[in-house]
Amino acid sequence: MTSAPQRPIDVPPYQLQPLLSGVVESLSRHSVHIRCAQAIGSEIYVGCDNGELLRFALQASSSEAPDSYTLLSRQSLPNEKPIDQIVLAPSISRALILSDRQIHFYTLPALDVISSNQIKPIRNVVTFAVDEQHLKRPPQFMNDIPVPVEPIEFCVVKRSAISLYSLRERLFFQKEIPLPSGGFLARRTGKYLCIADKEYYNVIDLVQASMVPLLPISQAPDTTVAVKPLITVITENEFLLLSWTGASTIGVFITGDGDPVRGTIEWPSHPEAISLDYPYLTTLMPNDTIEIHSIETQGIVQVIPAPSEESGENRKALIACLNGFFIPSTQRSEKLRKTPVRLLGRKLAKQEEEEAEEGEDDWTKARGELDTVPDIPALDA
């Protein structure tokens, strides 16, 4: 079952365009699958289930064909275990990569591993959440006016505790907050951490070290059916949580204090993934369709149909790239077509220039006559 826009807008906010094809087929004789990806600027980073980390960069095309992404480097993590998550922190030129319950640290954009003498991997990690406001900080370029680089802060969820860290050139441990119920999905914005355990969504004030239960992941009578928790950060003090009712899924907007705001969003089935590109929320549905809702009105504005069976595509996830990335476009070559231009000799060009100046003088004179406003005599009181 798929929703349909009640008031479709004239120009849909999104169109689907392939970026990379055959990413892993040409890299190994064995079956390799993509587990995660991230992108920024002209770079795309891909993590595979065999522990390989791939770096692609947008290369200019010398022909009329559009630019394309090309593999620049490939490397394997030390344990060669599946890569579960890639997080890019461009303001400090670092990438945080989760694999085999460890967070490894790399440089951006080259993906050079940071020596364990400088930063040791963090172990026993269930999941982690970087402050999304810090992830939105732009990178510094060589020509920019130098400004002090602020550290990024993130939470590491372990089996029964949350560890707080800050990262710049070095990694600093801040404190630990007990978490008896554990958690396996978390999102952070500012001092608030929204976390899902096996049954409930909770919000934690990291300064006060206090937790407020919010709502169940599933409200359905049948508790044997596993429901995937989904959380996304909306603003500096707002989260969106998805809860399955047994007949549909509702999205509830919650502040860091646990108060509901806005309205609610409803889906006919439980989404596989969600992604925010304000003011739009994109969801991947079980039938491979993609639904786009407006955050402001909570209404559905676009539905991207599922791929055809002939294409063989299988949509797995949605990924938000907070600092944006470049997309090769065929429209440039379509718009910039060659067209014949008549070349003028010097004499003819001078003659046309004089005629143009003469016409401009006549127009200026006529315009001046039109702009003349007659004096209006003052009225005696």
C-alpha angles and dihedrals in degrees: 000000000000132000122234129212111263091202108018114200121236095244113035112227095232144038126189118241130170117240104179132013130192091013097162103017093080096042103065143017089224126072109274125180132198112244102177144348143191136187140196130173108326095341132093123189121198129191120203135200092247092061095259120143115204128197121200127184132193109253124198116244120228092205132058089272116107121262114270141201115256130192109256102173144355128196139164127237113242095257097039089223123142116289107235104182142009120198121184122208102185096175090068095028094241137131122204113206125190118208133149091358091304132109113221124193126223136172125249134266098000097047094226111168114245112236116255086231087067101034123005119210115261110241137204092036120166093178138324139213127204118205101266092212087062092048089058092061108113124238121259116243128205093251094049122104104261114252129178111275112234118212121246120235128216143170125231114205113211131177096285106358145047118231119203121212140174123208135199121124087333135032116244125194111219108179146310129245120200115241109183094175093052124210141224105194126045141167126189134202120170112316094342128092120189111201136179123213125183094293114008146043113233134183120216127201100217093198096050093032089226128140130209120194111227117181140321121272088227126026093180120122090232103076094176092078111089114228122198113234115229126194131170133176113241104177139346090287105022139083134186117220126189120215126185114224098187093257102043142351124255126201115215124195112220132182123224088260091057097254120139117239137180116009130292134269122220132203126189090229136016112280122236094216142356133207133183125221100163126265088020131064116205122202131187110217128208091253090058094252118132119223124198121201131185113242091207098053100019087225126131112251105174142016121199108203124234117268117265120261089243092061093060091214119152116190112216109170149350119236127196115214102199098197097041131237140226122266120202109241131205090194092079093061090043093052097040098062122158114255130183116253124197112233117218126216118236094255094048092043091052091048092052090047092053091048090050092051091048091051090049091053091052091050092049091051092049091046090052091054091051093048093054107113117200118234114259113215116235117253118239113238 
